[in-house]
Structures are given as structure tokens and as C-alpha cells.
Amino acid sequence: MTDEPQVGEDGLVARLDVIEEQPLTARADAYAQLHEQLRRTLEGDDEHGRG
């Protein structure tokens, strides 16, 4: 298991809610991290070696 939160349907909505509650200056970094996690998941390029 990883320390990264899972990005399922409910997890994604909850994570977006948390990001939206952050100060504007912190949102860009949070969205960039989420984008990278989603990209890795969709491309199968995660730490589990799928690909």
C-alpha cells in the first residue's frame, strides 16, 4: 500500500473538496499533484510496475 489517497469516484470528489477549501496559492500545487497521480494511474505507470 502507498501513502497516497486512492482516487476512486468518492475519493476523487472528497479530494477535490479538500483542494477547493485550501487558500488559492496552495491549490495549484494540490491540483498538480492530483493531475500527476491521475496521469500515472491512467497510463499504468505507477509504483506497482504495471505498464
Secondary structure, 3 states (H helix, E strand, C coil): CCCCCCCCHHHHHHHHHHHHHCCHHHHHHHHHHHHHHHHHHHHCCCCCCCC
